[in-house]
């Protein structure tokens, strides 16, 4: 992937505003929810901000919604459908703030997130990312609270230790070349965050639920699950040196994950619901076996 350089940008680098937050919203065919996302950016009580929306080749319905929200959008970037990594890179290339906040077009932040995150990241250059607790929701009644681990590079070896929608410095983002545009199916935020921690530093987690992640049957997360092992292989090989350096820690964490997964599987198999269901389905499985045997 070609690296993004400050030299590639127009002369706004001279007017880069300290403590200004550029909120980047990539949108693709999200007419139903994008207004809530943009409004959550617009309603941040942190005044020194700009909202940049990238229309990644959306349909007419979505374009009409974006047009109706024009007064709340500072910069609207339109492009063909090139994927979320390219969209975010293009949006950040237009940013005039030194701080970047990523926001997906179907999710939203509480109005206080930026005002709570900026003072924290200003305390130390060792802080690379600011994230928070998140509410993963299907509807207003069905939800769960997710608490990211945060921490240093070790915490990112097995999975993303931050919510993908997070705050980081624009200069550090540019230094590492932006989002990997080869990752079209997901995990692009996790891979970026690995690189942000390669030279040290850590992710700070605000211990409050300030982010709301919408769970959908059809989403980029569901697409990523379908290609999970292909994506994992790409990340492991790309950062092979990192995994070699922290091999013992990686294996220990991976085995602990496998142990918990197997324990959960056994718990399900030991449950009464599973036993009753298995007993009920057994005759049908035998019938299928005999049919298959007869056919062969």
Kinemage of the C-alpha trace (Angstrom):
@kinemage 1
@onewidth
@group {chain A} dominant
@subgroup {mainchain}
@vectorlist {calphas} color= white
{ca unk a 1} P 0.000 0.000 0.000
{ca unk a 2} L 1.310 3.438 -0.871
{ca unk a 3} L 2.155 5.465 2.222
{ca unk a 4} L 0.260 8.668 2.876
{ca unk a 5} L 2.571 11.640 3.170
{ca unk a 6} L 1.991 15.127 4.482
{ca unk a 7} L 3.510 16.283 1.207
{ca unk a 8} L 0.579 14.736 -0.636
{ca unk a 9} L -1.864 17.022 1.116
{ca unk a 10} L -2.787 20.591 0.271
{ca unk a 11} L -1.092 23.329 2.363
{ca unk a 12} L -3.440 22.839 5.306
{ca unk a 13} L -0.556 21.193 7.172
{ca unk a 14} L 0.467 24.754 8.025
{ca unk a 15} L -2.885 25.384 9.666
{ca unk a 16} L -3.202 22.053 11.475
{ca unk a 17} L -5.104 22.841 14.643
{ca unk a 18} L -3.980 21.372 17.938
{ca unk a 19} L -6.777 19.675 19.887
{ca unk a 20} L -9.083 19.857 16.885
{ca unk a 21} L -10.831 16.544 16.321
{ca unk a 22} L -11.645 15.354 12.811
{ca unk a 23} L -14.485 12.826 12.964
{ca unk a 24} L -14.273 10.431 10.012
{ca unk a 25} L -17.437 8.609 8.910
{ca unk a 26} L -17.193 6.176 5.991
{ca unk a 27} L -20.620 5.361 4.588
{ca unk a 28} L -21.824 2.723 2.141
{ca unk a 29} L -25.560 2.172 1.540
{ca unk a 30} L -26.511 3.094 5.101
{ca unk a 31} L -29.550 5.337 4.609
{ca unk a 32} L -31.327 3.880 7.622
{ca unk a 33} L -28.721 4.671 10.275
{ca unk a 34} L -26.219 7.230 8.967
{ca unk a 35} L -28.217 10.204 10.256
{ca unk a 36} L -27.894 8.919 13.838
{ca unk a 37} L -24.149 8.496 13.363
{ca unk a 38} L -23.668 11.994 11.915
{ca unk a 39} L -25.872 13.548 14.590
{ca unk a 40} L -23.815 11.882 17.320
{ca unk a 41} L -20.700 13.465 15.807
{ca unk a 42} L -22.405 16.837 15.439
{ca unk a 43} L -23.676 16.726 19.033
{ca unk a 44} L -20.262 16.158 20.607
{ca unk a 45} L -19.919 18.897 23.202
{ca unk a 46} L -16.258 19.352 22.197
{ca unk a 47} L -16.560 22.441 20.007
{ca unk a 48} L -13.258 22.273 18.106
{ca unk a 49} L -14.221 19.553 15.652
{ca unk a 50} L -15.023 18.828 12.031
{ca unk a 51} L -17.158 16.100 10.478
{ca unk a 52} L -15.861 14.403 7.353
{ca unk a 53} L -18.129 11.907 5.609
{ca unk a 54} L -16.901 9.650 2.827
{ca unk a 55} L -19.614 8.350 0.515
{ca unk a 56} L -18.100 5.062 -0.629
{ca unk a 57} L -20.240 4.629 -3.761
{ca unk a 58} L -23.591 4.534 -1.949
{ca unk a 59} L -27.018 4.165 -3.536
{ca unk a 60} L -29.351 7.076 -4.328
{ca unk a 61} L -31.326 6.682 -1.100
{ca unk a 62} L -28.185 7.092 0.994
{ca unk a 63} L -26.980 10.037 -1.093
{ca unk a 64} L -30.293 11.792 -0.488
{ca unk a 65} L -29.956 11.320 3.270
{ca unk a 66} L -26.406 12.685 3.186
{ca unk a 67} L -27.609 15.654 1.169
{ca unk a 68} L -30.292 16.390 3.779
{ca unk a 69} L -27.569 16.435 6.469
{ca unk a 70} L -25.331 18.787 4.506
{ca unk a 71} L -25.482 21.528 7.168
{ca unk a 72} L -23.909 19.157 9.722
{ca unk a 73} L -21.148 17.857 7.444
{ca unk a 74} L -17.999 19.951 7.040
{ca unk a 75} L -16.500 17.902 4.205
{ca unk a 76} L -18.244 15.330 2.017
{ca unk a 77} L -15.932 13.108 -0.024
{ca unk a 78} L -17.486 11.024 -2.793
{ca unk a 79} L -15.770 8.039 -4.402
{ca unk a 80} L -16.528 4.774 -6.135
{ca unk a 81} L -17.061 1.766 -3.892
{ca unk a 82} L -13.414 1.156 -2.941
{ca unk a 83} L -13.837 -0.203 0.572
{ca unk a 84} L -13.723 1.196 4.086
{ca unk a 85} L -9.913 1.378 4.336
{ca unk a 86} L -9.608 3.493 1.202
{ca unk a 87} L -12.568 5.610 2.308
{ca unk a 88} L -11.059 6.334 5.713
{ca unk a 89} L -7.644 7.070 4.215
{ca unk a 90} L -9.217 9.540 1.802
{ca unk a 91} L -11.198 11.155 4.599
{ca unk a 92} L -8.203 11.532 6.885
{ca unk a 93} L -6.223 13.036 3.986
{ca unk a 94} L -8.763 15.891 4.074
{ca unk a 95} L -8.647 16.330 7.848
{ca unk a 96} L -7.375 19.541 9.459
{ca unk a 97} L -7.379 18.245 13.024
{ca unk a 98} L -4.396 16.648 14.715
{ca unk a 99} L -6.730 14.168 16.428
{ca unk a 100} L -8.781 11.629 14.467
{ca unk a 101} L -11.947 9.901 15.637
{ca unk a 102} L -13.224 7.007 13.534
{ca unk a 103} L -16.981 6.444 13.514
{ca unk a 104} L -18.889 3.852 11.477
{ca unk a 105} L -22.043 5.027 9.744
{ca unk a 106} L -24.376 2.719 11.692
{ca unk a 107} L -22.918 3.345 15.166
{ca unk a 108} L -22.814 6.336 17.485
{ca unk a 109} L -20.995 7.943 20.417
{ca unk a 110} L -22.400 9.598 23.505
{ca unk a 111} L -22.040 13.423 23.310
{ca unk a 112} L -19.254 13.466 25.928
{ca unk a 113} L -16.821 10.981 24.375
{ca unk a 114} L -14.541 13.509 22.660
{ca unk a 115} L -14.510 15.877 25.646
{ca unk a 116} L -13.423 12.986 27.866
{ca unk a 117} L -10.937 11.458 25.411
{ca unk a 118} L -8.972 14.548 24.328
{ca unk a 119} L -7.702 15.584 27.793
{ca unk a 120} L -6.502 12.009 28.371
{ca unk a 121} L -4.537 11.631 25.129
{ca unk a 122} L -2.918 15.031 25.784
{ca unk a 123} L -1.396 13.801 29.039
{ca unk a 124} L 1.196 11.562 27.381
{ca unk a 125} L 2.649 10.758 23.964
{ca unk a 126} L 2.824 7.177 25.221
{ca unk a 127} L -0.947 6.953 24.786
{ca unk a 128} L -1.588 5.899 21.189
{ca unk a 129} L -5.336 5.200 21.219
{ca unk a 130} L -8.297 6.223 23.350
{ca unk a 131} L -11.223 3.798 23.476
{ca unk a 132} L -14.046 3.109 25.939
{ca unk a 133} L -16.572 0.553 27.092
{ca unk a 134} L -19.178 -0.174 24.434
{ca unk a 135} L -22.789 -1.242 24.274
{ca unk a 136} L -23.322 -3.879 21.586
{ca unk a 137} L -27.022 -3.801 20.822
{ca unk a 138} L -29.554 -5.552 18.623
{ca unk a 139} L -32.408 -3.290 19.776
{ca unk a 140} L -33.288 -1.123 22.770
{ca unk a 141} L -33.846 -4.171 25.001
{ca unk a 142} L -31.267 -6.702 23.785
{ca unk a 143} L -27.664 -5.666 24.325
{ca unk a 144} L -24.419 -6.572 26.041
{ca unk a 145} L -21.583 -4.487 27.426
{ca unk a 146} L -18.163 -4.990 25.861
{ca unk a 147} L -15.025 -3.926 27.735
{ca unk a 148} L -11.908 -3.812 25.514
{ca unk a 149} L -8.621 -4.844 27.095
{ca unk a 150} L -6.540 -1.878 25.985
{ca unk a 151} L -2.869 -2.101 26.890
{ca unk a 152} L 0.317 -2.533 24.849
{ca unk a 153} L 1.294 -4.470 21.736
{ca unk a 154} L 1.083 -7.804 23.563
{ca unk a 155} L -2.615 -7.267 24.125
{ca unk a 156} L -3.175 -6.962 20.365
{ca unk a 157} L -1.575 -10.233 19.311
{ca unk a 158} L -4.657 -12.467 19.541
{ca unk a 159} L -7.413 -9.925 18.941
{ca unk a 160} L -8.224 -6.254 18.793
{ca unk a 161} L -7.742 -4.702 22.235
{ca unk a 162} L -9.712 -1.593 21.294
{ca unk a 163} L -13.057 -0.759 19.797
{ca unk a 164} L -12.430 -0.030 16.107
{ca unk a 165} L -14.127 3.347 16.478
{ca unk a 166} L -11.450 5.118 18.491
{ca unk a 167} L -9.378 8.304 18.828
{ca unk a 168} L -5.730 8.598 17.738
{ca unk a 169} L -3.227 11.178 16.461
{ca unk a 170} L -3.293 12.032 12.786
{ca unk a 171} L 0.490 12.450 12.602
{ca unk a 172} L 1.109 8.938 13.925
{ca unk a 173} L -1.493 7.540 11.555
{ca unk a 174} L 0.310 9.136 8.610
{ca unk a 175} L 3.705 7.926 9.838
{ca unk a 176} L 2.632 4.281 9.599
{ca unk a 177} L 0.925 4.618 6.212
{ca unk a 178} L -2.763 4.614 7.142
{ca unk a 179} L -5.205 1.746 6.836
{ca unk a 180} L -4.108 -1.302 4.849
{ca unk a 181} L -6.261 -1.092 1.710
{ca unk a 182} L -5.733 -4.791 0.977
{ca unk a 183} L -7.977 -5.647 3.927
{ca unk a 184} L -11.329 -5.369 2.170
{ca unk a 185} L -13.223 -7.907 4.294
{ca unk a 186} L -12.485 -6.670 7.815
{ca unk a 187} L -9.870 -6.522 10.607
{ca unk a 188} L -8.433 -3.327 9.090
{ca unk a 189} L -8.771 -1.489 12.407
{ca unk a 190} L -7.055 -4.273 14.382
{ca unk a 191} L -4.158 -4.379 11.912
{ca unk a 192} L -3.785 -0.577 12.034
{ca unk a 193} L -3.733 -0.601 15.816
{ca unk a 194} L -0.992 -3.244 15.842
{ca unk a 195} L 1.176 -0.879 13.795
{ca unk a 196} L 0.351 2.080 16.020
{ca unk a 197} L 1.871 0.159 18.948
{ca unk a 198} L 4.926 -1.290 17.206
{ca unk a 199} L 7.288 1.292 18.691
{ca unk a 200} L 5.739 1.270 22.141
{ca unk a 201} L 2.871 3.043 23.794
{ca unk a 202} L -0.497 1.771 24.917
{ca unk a 203} L -4.254 2.044 24.492
{ca unk a 204} L -6.181 3.802 27.237
{ca unk a 205} L -9.717 2.589 27.976
{ca unk a 206} L -12.183 5.108 29.413
{ca unk a 207} L -14.181 3.046 31.956
{ca unk a 208} L -17.571 4.250 30.754
{ca unk a 209} L -20.054 3.110 28.136
{ca unk a 210} L -19.694 5.952 25.622
{ca unk a 211} L -19.955 4.027 22.344
{ca unk a 212} L -22.895 2.143 20.842
{ca unk a 213} L -22.238 -0.612 18.308
{ca unk a 214} L -25.164 -1.870 16.247
{ca unk a 215} L -25.291 -5.647 15.756
{ca unk a 216} L -26.731 -6.596 12.369
{ca unk a 217} L -27.283 -9.901 10.589
{ca unk a 218} L -25.523 -8.545 7.522
{ca unk a 219} L -22.505 -6.394 8.317
{ca unk a 220} L -18.768 -6.106 7.725
{ca unk a 221} L -18.237 -8.011 10.982
{ca unk a 222} L -20.303 -10.936 9.717
{ca unk a 223} L -18.380 -10.847 6.432
{ca unk a 224} L -15.102 -10.897 8.378
{ca unk a 225} L -16.188 -14.019 10.263
{ca unk a 226} L -16.634 -15.853 6.966
{ca unk a 227} L -13.024 -15.073 6.028
{ca unk a 228} L -11.658 -15.163 9.562
{ca unk a 229} L -8.776 -17.564 9.013
{ca unk a 230} L -7.747 -15.971 5.745
{ca unk a 231} L -7.614 -12.578 7.490
{ca unk a 232} L -5.754 -13.992 10.487
{ca unk a 233} L -3.148 -15.567 8.212
{ca unk a 234} L -2.632 -12.226 6.461
{ca unk a 235} L -2.105 -10.365 9.739
{ca unk a 236} L 0.108 -13.053 11.294
{ca unk a 237} L 2.379 -13.185 8.246
{ca unk a 238} L 2.487 -9.413 7.781
{ca unk a 239} L 3.595 -8.987 11.389
{ca unk a 240} L 5.584 -12.216 11.691
{ca unk a 241} L 8.467 -10.460 13.454
{ca unk a 242} L 6.133 -9.131 16.131
{ca unk a 243} L 4.660 -12.568 16.758
{ca unk a 244} L 8.119 -14.136 16.878
{ca unk a 245} L 9.286 -11.518 19.366
{ca unk a 246} L 6.304 -12.193 21.640
{ca unk a 247} L 5.908 -15.874 20.773
{ca unk a 248} L 5.651 -17.205 24.338
{ca unk a 249} L 3.025 -14.627 25.303
{ca unk a 250} L 1.084 -15.217 22.073
{ca unk a 251} L 0.975 -19.001 22.548
{ca unk a 252} L -0.002 -18.647 26.198
{ca unk a 253} L -2.892 -16.331 25.314
{ca unk a 254} L -3.945 -18.502 22.377
{ca unk a 255} L -4.012 -21.677 24.493
{ca unk a 256} L -6.041 -19.880 27.157
{ca unk a 257} L -8.543 -18.885 24.475
{ca unk a 258} L -8.765 -22.483 23.213
{ca unk a 259} L -9.217 -23.720 26.773
{ca unk a 260} L -12.118 -21.326 27.391
{ca unk a 261} L -13.707 -22.216 24.048
{ca unk a 262} L -13.564 -25.934 24.784
{ca unk a 263} L -14.937 -25.385 28.297
{ca unk a 264} L -17.861 -23.437 26.856
{ca unk a 265} L -18.483 -26.132 24.243
{ca unk a 266} L -18.503 -28.794 26.961
{ca unk a 267} L -20.873 -26.696 29.048
{ca unk a 268} L -23.279 -26.523 26.124
{ca unk a 269} L -23.040 -30.285 25.521
{ca unk a 270} L -23.698 -30.972 29.203
{ca unk a 271} L -26.778 -28.755 29.268
{ca unk a 272} L -30.217 -30.349 29.462
{ca unk a 273} L -31.413 -28.503 26.332
{ca unk a 274} L -28.570 -29.993 24.295
{ca unk a 275} L -29.143 -33.510 25.619
{ca unk a 276} L -32.885 -33.377 24.899
{ca unk a 277} L -32.296 -31.929 21.436
{ca unk a 278} L -29.630 -34.512 20.658
{ca unk a 279} L -31.921 -37.358 21.757
{ca unk a 280} L -34.798 -35.951 19.698
{ca unk a 281} L -32.672 -35.617 16.551
{ca unk a 282} L -30.915 -38.989 16.834
{ca unk a 283} L -33.577 -40.962 14.863
{ca unk a 284} L -33.446 -38.435 12.034
{ca unk a 285} L -29.644 -38.687 11.890
{ca unk a 286} L -29.869 -42.487 11.701
{ca unk a 287} L -32.457 -42.214 8.934
{ca unk a 288} L -30.145 -39.926 7.002
{ca unk a 289} L -27.235 -42.336 7.535
{ca unk a 290} L -29.219 -45.310 6.196
{ca unk a 291} L -30.384 -43.294 3.175
{ca unk a 292} L -26.822 -42.293 2.405
{ca unk a 293} L -25.611 -45.898 2.795
{ca unk a 294} L -28.365 -47.197 0.512
{ca unk a 295} L -27.510 -44.562 -2.131
{ca unk a 296} L -23.836 -45.482 -2.065
